[in-house]
Amino acid sequence: MTVTPHPDEARPGDGLIKAGGIVFIAGALATLATMAPLFLGTDPFPSYAWAVCMLMGVGFAIAAAGVLRSAAAQRKAARESQAA
């Protein structure tokens, strides 16, 4: 018999997934802001602004780490319930 956690209870990896989503959205907004001058015909932003766009990949990696941590915790709980 497995015991499911309360829906409001934080599980392993939840914080990483939320943080990764926030960082990803920040990178996506930076990408939109940096691409806008190319379509509007204005002067492009300097190269450091393009570096901020890399936050999309960083956010994705953080969220993926959270998913892997959550999966590992679920596997561990399943193994423990099988042993008991």
N, C-alpha and C positions, 0 to 999 in steps of 0.2 A: 504494500500500500504506500503510495507516495503522498506526501503532504505538500500541497501547493501553497505558496506564500500568499499573504494578503495582497490584493491588487494595489494598494497604496504603498506597500513595502518596497523599498529600493532593493534591487537585486544586483549582483556583481556585474559590472560592465555598463550599467545604466548611465552613470555619470559620464563615462567616456563617450558613449553614443550621443548624449545631449551636447557635450562640449564639442565633439566632432561636427555635429550638425550646425552649431553656431559658427565655428571656424569656417566651415564650408560655405555657409551663406555669406559671411563676410568676404570670402574670396570671390564668390559669384558676383556680389555687388561691386567689388573692385574691378572685376573683369568687365562688367557692363559699363562702368564709369570710364575705364581705360579705352574701351573699344568705341565709345560714343564719338570722340573727336575724329576718328577715321571715317565715320559715316557722315558727320556734320561738316567736314571740310575745314576744321580748325586745326590749330597746332596740336600735335600729339603730346601726351604727358611724358615726363622724363622716365628714364629706364627704371628708377627705383619704384615707380608706380606699377610698372609691369611685374616687378618682383612680388608685390603684394598679391597679385593674381595667383601666385603659387599656393596661397592659403587654401584654395579649393582642394588641391591634392593632399595637403597636410590634414585638412579636416576629414577627408575621406579616409586617410590612414588611421586617424585617431578613432573614428567611428568603427572602422573595421577591427581595430584592436579591441574595442568594447564588445563587438559581436563575438569575437573569438573568446574573450574572457567569459562572457555569458554562456557560451556553448560549453566551455571547459567546466564551468561550475555545474551546469545541468548534467553533464556526463558524470562528474564526480558524485553528484547526488543520486543519480541512477545506479551507479556502482555500489554506493553505500546501501541503497534500499534493496539491492539484489543480495548483498552479503548478510543483511539482517533477517 
